Amino acid sequence: MSEESGAQPYDIRKVLKALPHRYPLLLVDRVKSIELGERIHAVKAVSFNEDFFQGHFPGAPIMPGVLQVEALAQAAAILGIETLELAGTGKLVYFMGIENAKFRAPVTPGCLLDLEVEFLQKRSRVYKFKGRASVDGKTTSEAEFTAMVADPPEA
């Protein structure tokens, strides 16, 4: 995905407007490029200060693979919310399924985790995505996942 696609990159303020997630579960720091209805390239700056490094694993810290998949899903949520022009509506994007998840290489503190996600299918409120996380071009994890757009649960 090219940064010359015409779309402006998103800084953290715009990411926070698109996603309901907040620290410690916000796993997208920046959007490098987005092609509405097609794909997104986002970044997570992996810092030693992340809560999960305290226990995963002391002395040999690595980012859990399941959190890499969550970061991909958050990038997909930005793509879906922006494509459907739902920012600020309160709508949420919920996981429905994860398929073909593979974990290829560890992610350690100090890495910039590239998150590349593309639409595979779009149907009404249900969407299928394919995502790949990488560091310096080396795939760390990949998965296909399904999500739906819905109202938040009532309190």
C-alpha positions in Angstrom: 0.0 0.0 0.0 1.4 3.3 -0.9 1.4 6.5 1.1 0.9 8.4 -2.1 -2.7 7.0 -2.3 -4.1 10.5 -1.7 -5.4 9.9 1.8 -3.8 11.8 4.6 -2.1 9.8 7.3 -3.9 9.7 10.7 -2.1 10.8 13.9 -3.1 9.5 17.3 -5.9 12.2 17.6 -7.6 11.0 14.5 -7.2 7.3 15.6 -8.8 8.2 18.9 -11.8 9.7 17.0 -12.2 6.6 14.9 -11.8 3.9 17.7 -13.5 3.6 21.1 -10.4 1.8 22.5 -8.2 3.5 25.1 -5.0 2.7 27.0 -4.1 0.0 27.8 -6.0 -1.7 24.9 -5.5 0.8 22.2 -3.1 -0.9 19.8 -2.9 1.5 16.8 -0.8 4.5 17.1 -0.9 5.9 13.6 -2.4 5.2 10.2 0.2 5.6 7.4 -2.3 5.2 4.6 -5.9 4.2 4.0 -7.8 3.5 0.8 -11.4 3.6 1.8 -13.3 0.4 0.9 -10.0 -1.4 0.2 -7.1 -1.4 2.6 -5.2 0.2 5.5 -1.6 0.4 6.7 -1.4 1.3 10.4 1.5 1.2 12.9 1.8 0.1 16.5 4.9 1.4 18.3 5.8 -1.4 20.7 7.2 0.0 23.9 8.7 -1.8 26.8 6.2 0.2 29.0 3.3 -1.9 27.7 1.5 -3.6 30.6 1.7 -7.1 29.0 5.5 -7.2 29.0 5.5 -7.4 32.9 4.3 -11.0 32.6 4.9 -12.0 29.0 7.7 -12.9 29.6 10.0 -11.4 32.3 13.5 -11.5 31.0 12.4 -12.3 27.5 9.6 -9.9 26.6 7.4 -10.6 23.6 4.1 -9.2 22.4 1.4 -11.9 22.7 0.2 -13.1 19.3 -3.4 -12.6 20.3 -2.6 -8.9 20.8 -1.1 -8.7 17.4 -4.4 -10.0 16.0 -6.3 -7.5 18.1 -4.1 -4.7 16.6 -4.9 -6.0 13.1 -8.6 -6.0 14.1 -8.4 -2.4 15.4 -6.8 -1.3 12.1 -9.7 -3.1 10.3 -12.2 -1.3 12.5 -10.7 2.0 11.5 -10.9 1.0 7.8 -14.6 -0.1 8.3 -15.7 2.9 10.3 -14.0 5.4 7.9 -15.3 3.6 4.8 -18.9 3.6 6.2 -18.6 7.1 7.6 -19.5 6.0 11.1 -17.0 7.9 13.1 -18.7 9.7 16.0 -21.9 7.6 15.7 -21.2 5.3 18.6 -21.3 2.2 16.4 -18.8 -0.5 17.3 -17.0 -3.2 15.3 -17.2 -6.6 16.9 -15.1 -9.7 16.2 -17.2 -12.6 14.9 -14.5 -15.1 13.9 -10.8 -15.6 13.4 -9.5 -18.0 10.8 -6.1 -19.2 9.6 -4.2 -17.3 12.4 -0.5 -17.9 12.2 2.3 -16.6 14.4 5.6 -16.4 12.5 8.1 -14.4 14.6 8.3 -12.7 18.0 7.6 -9.0 18.4 9.9 -7.4 21.0 10.0 -4.0 22.7 11.3 -1.2 20.5 9.7 -2.5 17.3 7.4 -0.7 14.9 4.7 -3.2 14.1 3.2 -2.6 10.7 -0.4 -3.6 10.4 -1.7 -4.2 6.9 -5.4 -5.1 6.4 -7.6 -5.4 3.4 -11.3 -6.2 2.8 -12.1 -9.6 1.5 -15.9 -9.4 1.6 -18.5 -6.8 2.4 -22.1 -7.8 3.2 -24.6 -5.5 4.8 -23.1 -5.2 8.4 -20.7 -8.1 8.2 -17.2 -7.8 6.8 -14.3 -10.2 6.2 -10.7 -9.0 6.4 -7.3 -10.4 5.8 -4.5 -8.9 7.9 -0.7 -9.2 8.2 1.5 -7.8 10.9 5.2 -7.4 10.3 8.4 -5.8 11.6 10.9 -4.5 9.0 9.1 -6.4 6.3 9.2 -9.8 8.1 5.8 -11.3 8.9 5.1 -11.7 12.6 1.5 -12.8 12.4 -1.4 -13.1 9.9 -5.1 -14.0 10.1 -8.4 -13.7 8.4 -11.2 -12.4 10.5 -14.9 -11.5 10.4 -16.5 -8.6 12.1 -19.8 -6.8 12.3 -20.9 -3.3 12.8 -23.5 -2.9 15.6 -24.8 -0.6 18.3 -23.0 -0.8 21.7 -24.7 -3.0 24.3 -27.2 -1.2 26.5 -26.1 -0.3 30.0 
